[in-house]
Amino acid sequence: MQELPHHYTVSASAGADDNVLVRAPDLPEIVTAAPAEFGGPGDRWSPESLLMAAVADCFILSFRAIARASKLEWTDIECTATGTLDRVERVTRFTEVQVSATLRIPADTDPEKADRLLHKAEQACLITNSMTASTALTTEVVSD
C-alpha cells in the first residue's frame, strides 16, 4: 500500500439534457443518469447506485485483505448493499445502508472465524466509515 494520504480525481461532464459522462485517469468511462426515482430513465448507473456499488465493492476488498492477513481459506463471496434515501431535517440523504454478505468456505474452514472476519471487514470499510448513514451487516457463511 502507498503511504497516506491518497488522492482520487474523477471528472464528470454533461450537456443540458445528456447523460453524465464520468471519467478517471486510465479507467473506462461510465455513463450515468438520474435514477428512475428522480425522473431519470432507470437504465443507467446513477450516483445513488454507484454509491451502493462502492459500499459492496469496498466490503469485499476489505474482507479479501483481512482474510489474506488472517490466512482464512474461502471460495467466494457475494455482497449486496441497499441504501435508504430519505429526507431528514429538510436534507435528502442516505439514512441507512444494509449490507448483506454470503461467504462460501471450504468444509475444513472454521465458520466462526469466517464470520468474525466478515464483521471486521464491515468495520474496516473506508466507504461506510466515510458516510453519516448508519450501517448494518447480515452475514451467512456457507460451508462446502
ABEGO torsion letter per residue (X at the ends): XBBOBBBBBBBBBBBAABBBBBBBBGBBBBBBBBBAAAGBAGABBBAAAAAAAAAAAAAAAAAAAAAAAAGBBBABBBBBBBBBBBBBGGBBBBABBBBBBBBBBBAABBAAAAAAAAAAAAAABAAAAABABBBBBBBBBBBX
